[in-house]
Amino acid sequence: MIIEKDPSFTRALAEATREAEQFSQVIALHNARKRAEKSDLTFAGGRKARIAVVGSVTLRPLADLVDHFIAVNCEAQIDLWTGEYDAYVSEIMDPGSELYRFKPDVILIVPSERKCRYTGSLLDPISEQRQCADKLVGELLGLCENAHLQSGAEVILCNFPLPPYYDPGPLRSSSLACDYGFRKYVNMQLGLACPTFVHICDAEFIGNRLGTLRVVDDRAWFESKQPFSAEMAVQVAREVAEIVSSLKRPSRKVIVFDLDDTIWGGVIGDDGLDGIEVGTTSPRGEAFRDFQEYLLSLSKRGILLAVCSKNDHERAVEPFESHPEMVLRMSNIVNFKANWEPKSDNVRQIAAELNLGLDSFVFVDDNPAEIEIVRQFLPQVACICVGADPSTFVAQLKDSRLFETRSVTTEDLGRVSHYKQEADRQSQLDMSTDMESYLASLEMVGRIAEFQSVDVPRITQLINKSNQFNLTTRRRTESEVLEIIDSPVQIGFTIRLSDRFGDHGLIAVVVCNFQGAELVIDTWLMSCRVLKRGVEQETLNEIVRRAKVLQCDRVLGTYIPSKKNGMVKDLYCNLGFVPIEGTPGSYALASPEYVSIGSQIAIQRDNP
């Protein structure tokens, strides 16, 4: 984190940056931050990010806007390098170029929209038009691939805003020979074909949202080769910063919502089942139903739904069970709190029962007072005060950007059922008096497999969101995980777990470095929902088994404390490791002497 000499300045700068929409405002904030850095007022240390910007346009002041938004969003010091005008192809293709000597973490590529057009005839066959577009897509993605291979950097590629002008009329939507149709096709193919290390800065979407006439500034292009209007440049830079900050930041997992005047109109305790507004019988009721449909769509994407309402429990449950116009049912809710306790206490209790960190939560309520209480007592929870107009609720949640994800995995889609299954397991545990008998009754099967490319999104997701059972809390991008697969000195394996109640999916990730006679545990993390079932013991069994295959004398482990991983501070000692004298947080285990620890998990290996 940043070492802040003046915290009030930093907070004010961040708040002003979030609110700024005008080019002049952002440039003024950028200049203020730079002066503060020189005066050592703030941003005096902390995490660094090396950002390179290349393209076929004039890169400043766009690069300065990017620099500012990333510095504020990611709370990092930025080292910025910009290429020459329209030299990006040679800069990317030359292994000895300044671009690679700079050693960037992220490379932003900004091609000009004027290079995205069909140069043939309107009468050319559609196959020729498509071939030309596909060739451009291949060239752009080829540049991205070369940039990544030469530098290891994540690549952000700006796609192309659509032209705002009427010409050439109806052909806009029926031919690739006109700029509008050609760019739409190229943009779609770029998105469909880009590899995991390429991230699209969607200038087409941003331009449509802003208004295409406000995107272009033809005079600025002819005078100084600016790629966008000043207003558009601000939004593109903000989007680039959002992409950079999301590379190693998980999305929120749980949305906790109020009931009265939030998912239905009225107060169930006063108005009764027949008196609340929800459904197609009125515009207001239809808006509440639409909000419920959006919440259900989030559930289908793997976001957990929970209720936190000041209500009598029986009355609060009634609409979910009996109202014919309700979209949400009790089967969609993973945790239901309806009582008269403070909502901050209830949200904290929900987090404990789901075994998830509060920074995974979003709280939604129509009452500003309730929102403020949760904000004060649970600052880690993101809060959305939806207000009084239900027609705006869906838009507010969508534009919060709290539920965006870089990828969707099968585990995400099954998360709701996993938590429902966990409730069944807990019920079984409550009826059992003997833990070993209970574990045996689960009929657990663990499957161990090498890292596979198909699992990379889920592996990356776990690496970047697991905080509690995570020995080192080292984060990785998808491209960095892919590199482990082919590495001659790194071992990466995963564990999946299933039992008679269902499949937990991929729940453990291990990365080890092979260093001669020692196997060093670089990353060891697990989903907390499978703790105390023997997975940690079987994970160590597998680590030592591999150490023996590699003829390593010792397995070394490191514990790097964080604010959230205190639960594993004694893990290595509890598993038989010995602290290494003079090196705090480092532990060693003699692999030849190790005897496998038994468990109630039947282990299967994809690659024995």
N, C-alpha and C positions, 0 to 999 in steps of 0.2 A: 504494500500500500504506500501511498505517498506520504512523505514526512512533511507535515503541514506546519509552516512557520506562522501562518495566519489563517486559522480554520474558518473564521467568519468570511474572509475574502474568498476562500475556496467554495464555501457553501453558496455565497451570493453569485459567484461566477457560474457555478453549475446550474443554479435556478434560472439565471438570466439566459443561459445557453439553451435550456429546455424551452423557454418561452420565445426565443428569438426566431423570427420568420424572415426578416428583411436582410438582404445582403449587407447593407451598411452596418446593421446591428451586429452581425456575426463577425465581420471584419474588425469592428471596434473592440469586441470582446477578445478576439484573437490577439490583437495588439496589446490589450491590457494584460493578458496572460503572459505574453512574451516579456513585457516590461517587468512584471512581477517575478518571473523566473530570473531575470538579470539582477533584480534587486534582492533576490533570495527571500522573497516574501512567502512564496508557496511553491509547490511542485519542485521541491528541492532535492528529491530523491525518489526511491520507489521503483516500481516495475518499469522497464523500458520496452518500447516497441519501435522497430525499424520498418518504416513504410516507404516504399518506392512507388512513384507515379510515372507512368509512361503513356504515350499515345500519339495520335496523329493530329493533335490540337495544341493550342497554347495552354500549358498546364497550370499556369498561375493566372488568377488567384484561386482557381478550384482547389489546388493542392493545399493552399493555406486554410481553406475552409475544412478540408478533410483532416488536416493536422489538428485543428482546434476541436472538432467534434470528437475525434478519437481520443485526444488527450483528456477531455472532460468525461466522456462516456466510460472510458476504460480506466480512468484514474491512472494514467501512465505518462511518463516522459516520452516524447516522440522525437526520434531521429528521422528526418524527412529527406529524401533524395528525389529530385525530379529530372526526368530525361529531357532531351532536346525535342524541339517541335518536329513532329512527323518522322522521328528517328527510331520509333519503337521496334520496328522489325529488326533492324541491325543490332539494336541494343539487346534484344532478346536472343537473337541467333548467334551473337558473338560470345563465346565462352569467356573471353578476356575483357569484356566490356566493363565500364564503371558500374553498371547495374549490379553485376555479380560481385565485384570487389566491395560494394556497399554491404553485402550479406543481409538482404532484407528478410523480415519475417512475413511481410505481406507485400504483394505486388498488385497495384491497381492499373488496369489497362483501359484506356479511354479512346476507342477508335471513333473517327468522325462519321456521323450519319451520312455524310456526302460520299463516303466510300461504300455505302450499302445501297446499291441501286443496280438495276438491270440495264446494260448498255446496248442490248440488241433491239429488235423491232417488236412493236406491239403485236405483230402478226406471227411471231415465232411460236412454234408448238410449245405447249405447256411443259413438255418433257425437257426442252432446252432451257426454259426459264427456271425450272426446278433444279436442273443440273448446275446452273450458274449459282443459284442460291446455296445449294449443298456444297459447292466448291468453296464459297466464302466461309461457310460454317466450319468446314474442315480446316481452312487456313487459320481462322481465329483460334479454334480449339488446339490446333497444332502449336501455335505460338504459346498458348497457355501451358501446354504440356512441356514444351521445351523450357519455359521459364521455371516451372516447378522442378523439373529434373536437374537443371543447372544450379538451383538455389535451395531447394527444399521448402520454398515459401508457399503459403496459401496464395491463390490467385483470385482476384476479384475482377470480373470482366463486365464492363458496362455494355448493355445491349442498346438498341437504337430507339429513340423516341419517334413517334409516327408524325408524318407531315400534317400540318393543320389546314392545308389549302384544298379547295374544292377540286381543282384540276387533278386528274382527268375525268372527273364525274363518276358514273356508275362502275367504271373499270377498277375503281379503288378496291372493291370487294370481289372482283371476278377475274383478276389477272395478276400474275406475279411480275409482269413487265412494267407496272407502275410502282413508284416508290412506296406507296402505302402498303400494297399487297406484298411486295418483295420484303419489306422490313418486318411485317407481321410474321411472314413465313420463316425468315431467318431467326427472329427472336424465339419463336417456338422451337425450332430445331436446336438452337443453342441450349435452351433449357432442358430439352429431352436428352441431349447427347453429352452434356458436360459431365466430366468425372468428379469424384468426391472432393478433389482439391480445388475445383473451380467453383466460385460462387458468383451468381449473376446479380449484378446491381441493376434492378429492373427499371431502366429509364422509361420504357414504354408505359408501365403501370404508373410510375410517378408522374409522367407527363399527362396521362389521361386523368389522373386524380386532380392534378393542378389545373388542367385545361390546356389543350395543345397549343392554342394561340399564345399562351403565356410562357411556353417553353422556348420558343425560338426567338432569336434576336439577330436578324440577317445583317444589320449594320455592324454589330459587334463581331460577326464572323468575318466580314470583309475588311474591317479595320484592324482586328487583332487576333483573328482565328480562335475566338472563344467558342467552346462547344455548345454552350447553353445560354439562355438568358440569365441574368443575375439571380432572379427568383428561383429558377430551376436549379442553378448551381448549388444553392443552399440546400435544397431538398435532396439532390444527388449526394452531396457530401454527408448529410445527416444519415442517409441510407447506407453509405459505405461504412460509417462509424458503427451503425447498428449491426452490420454483418460482422465486422471485426470483433465487436464485443460479444457476439453470439457464438463465435467459434469455439469457445471453451466455457460457455455459460449455459446451463440447462434451463429449459423452460419450466414454468410452474406446473405442479402436478395435481393440485386440489383446488377446487373452487367451493367456498363455503358461502351459502346465500341465506338471506332472510326469507320469510314467507309473506306476511301481510304487506300488501302494496309493493311487493317485489316480484313474486311469481304469480300472484293473483291480486285483483283489486279488492280492497276492503279488508276487514278484520274478521277472521274466521270465528273468534270467540264472541264477537258481538253480532255479526251478520248471519252466521250460520252457513251451512253447506249451500243452501239455495240463494243466499244473499251475496256471495263473493262473485267477482267478475272474472271470468276466464272462458274463452271459447269464441265461437263465431257469431254470437247473438248481438254483439255490440263492437264498435271499433276499438274501444279501450280493452274489452275482454279479448279481442283478437290479437292485440299487441302483446298482452301477457302470455297468450298461448304461443305466439311467435317466439317470445323470449324463452319459454320452456323448450320449444323445438331446438333452439340454438344450444341451450344447455345440454340437451340430449345428444346433439351432434358432437359437442365437446367430449361427452362421455364415450361416444363411439370412437373417438380419436385417442382415448386412454386417459383423459382427465377425470379424476375422481370427483364425484358430486357429494357434498355434505350439507346438512341443514343446521342452522343455528338461529333459533327463534325464541323470543319471549312469548310463551304460549303454554297452555295446558297441553300435555303430550297427546292425550287422546283426541282432542279437538284438532290439533295440528296435523295428525296422521290422517284424519277422516277424508279430506279431499283427495289424497293420494290413493286411497282405497275405494272411494265411492263416487267421486265426481266424474260424470261421463265425458266432460270436455278437457280433463287434465291430460297432458301429454306425459308428464313425469309420474312414475309410480314408485312405490317403496323399493322395488327390485333395482331401481336405478340409483338409489342412494346408499352409499357405503357407511355413512355414519349420520345419525339423526339426533340432534339435541334440541328439545323444546322444553324449556323450563324458565324459571325466573332468575337464574343466576346471571352475573355480568357476562356479556358476550365474549369479552377477552378471556375470561376463565374457560368458557365453553370451547373456544377455538383452541386454546392451549390443551385442553383435555382431548379434543379430537386428534390433535397432532400426536399426543402420547399414545392414544389407542391405535392409530394407524402406523405408529413408529416412523413418522416422517418429520423432517425439520420444518420449523415455522417458515423458513424462507422458501418452502415449496407451496405456500398457501396464498390464495387470493380471497379476500372477504368482500362480499357484495351486499349492500344494504341501501334502502331508500332514505334512511334517517341519518342526517349529518352528525348528530350527537353520538350515535352508536359507532359510526365510522371513526370519529375522533377518539373515542375510548380505546378502540382496538389499535389505532395508530400510536397512541401514547404508551400503552402497556405492551404491545407486541409490534415494535417497529420493523421486525423482519417480514411481517405480513404485508403484502400489497393490498391496498384498499381502493375500492371503487364505489363512490356514492352516486347511485344512478339517478337520484332525484325523483320528481313526481310524474314525468311524462314517459309512460312505458314504450311509446313508439321509438324512443331513442336508446333503449336499454341494449339491444343487440349491437348497434353501432358503437356504443361506448366500450363494450367488451372487445369487439373486434379491433378497434383502434387503440386499445390499451397495449397491444402487442405482447401481452403477458403469456399467451399460449402458442406463440409461434415456435416452430421446431425446424431444425435443419433436415430432419428425416423422420419418418414414422416406421416403427418396427412392429413385428407381430406381437412382441411383448407389450408394447403400448396398447395395441388394440385389445389385448386380453387382460389389461390391468384391473378393470372393474370386476371381472369374474374371479381373478386371483384374490382380491380382497374379500369377496363373498365366500370363496373357498376357505380363506383364512379364518373367517368367523365360524365355519363348520369345524375346522381343526381345533379352534379354541374351545368350542362346545365339547368336543371329544376329550380335550385335556381336562376340562372342568370335571368330567365324569370319571377321570382316571386318578388313582391314588399312587401309582408307581410310574415314574418317568420313563424307565427303560421299557416297560410294558407299553406305555403310550407310544413311544417312538417306534417300537416294533409293530404296533397296530397300524401305523401310517403306511407301511409297506413302501418305503422310500427307495427310489432308484436315482442314482447320480450318474450323469454321462459326461465324461471328460474328453475334450477335443482340442486339437491345435486351433489357433486363430484361423478363421476362414473368411474370405472376402465377403461372403454373404452376411456374416455376423458383424462386420465392421461398424455399421451404424449403431447397433445395440451396445457393442463393446465401448465405443467412443462415448455413447450416452452415459453408460455406467461410470466410466472413468471421470467424466466431467460433472456428474451430479452426486456421486457417493461421497459422503462426508464423515459419517460416523464410523463404520467399519472400513477404514481406509488408512493403512499404515503410513503412507507418505503423502497422500493428497496431490500427487503429480497429475497434471492435466495433459491431455493430448488431443490433437485434431484427428480427423479421419485419415488424412494422408500419413500422419505419423504412426497411426496404428497399422496401416497397410505396410509400411516399411518394416515392421517387426516380422511380418509373415515370411519375408525373404531374407531376413538378416541372418548371417552365419554366427553371430555372437549373442543373439537374443532368443529367448524362448517365450512364447506366449500361449497360454492355454485358458480355456473357459470350462466352467462346470454348469450343467443344467440339472435341475432337480424336479422330480415329479413324485407324487404319492397317490394314494387311492382316492383322494378328494379332487385331484387335478394336477395341472402342470404349472410349476412356478416359472418355467422358462430359464433363460440364462441369468444366473444369480451370482456368479463369482468370476473374477478376472485376475490372472496372475501374469506378471512379466518378470523374467529373470535374465540377468546378464551372465554369460559364461566367461569367466576370467581365470583361465588356467586350472589350478587345483581348487578353485572356489566358484560356487554358484551363488550369485548375489541377487537377492530379492529386491527388485526395483519397485514393483507395484503389486500390492495384494489388497484387494477390496472385495466386499461381499454385500449383497442385499441384506438389510437388517431383518427382513421378515423370515429368514431361515436360521436365525441364530439359535444356538443351544440344541441343534439337531444332529451335530456331528460333522457338519460341512467343513468347519475350520480344521478339524482333525484329518479328514480325508484330503483336504487341500495340502496340508503339510506332508501327508503320506506321498502324494503325487510329486511334490517338489523334491523330496528326498529321493524318491525312486529315480527321477530324472538325474539328480546329482550323482547317484551311483552308476547309472548308465554312462554318464560322461566322465566317470572316475574322478569325481571331485571329492576332496578330503573334507571340505567344510561347506556348510550353507550359511551365508551371512544375511542378516536382516537388519533393517533400519526402521526406527520409529521416529517420525517427524511430527511433533505435537502441533495441533491446530486448535481452534476454538471449539471444534465439534467432535474430534476423534479420541477424546479421553477414554472412551469405553475400551479401546484396544491398547492402552499404554502398557498393560502387563501381559499382553498376549504371548509375546515371545518367551518370557519367563515361564508362563503357565504351560507352554508347550515343550519345555525342556531346553530352551536356548540359554546360553550363559552370557552375561554382559561382557563386552570387550573393555578391558581396563584402559582408562584414559580417553575413551571415545564415547561420550554420552549418547545414548539412543542407539548404539550399535550392539548387535548380538551375534553369537556364533553357535553352530550346532555341528558336532562331528557326525558326518553322514554315515561312515562305515559302521558305527556303533548304534545307529538308530534302529529301533524296533517299531514297526507300524502300529498306530493306535487304532483299536477296533471301534466300530460304530454300527448303527442299525441301518446303514445305507448300503444297498447293493450297487457296487461300482461297475460301470461299463466304460470301455475306452474305444473311441472311434479309430484311433491309431495306436494300437498296443505296441 
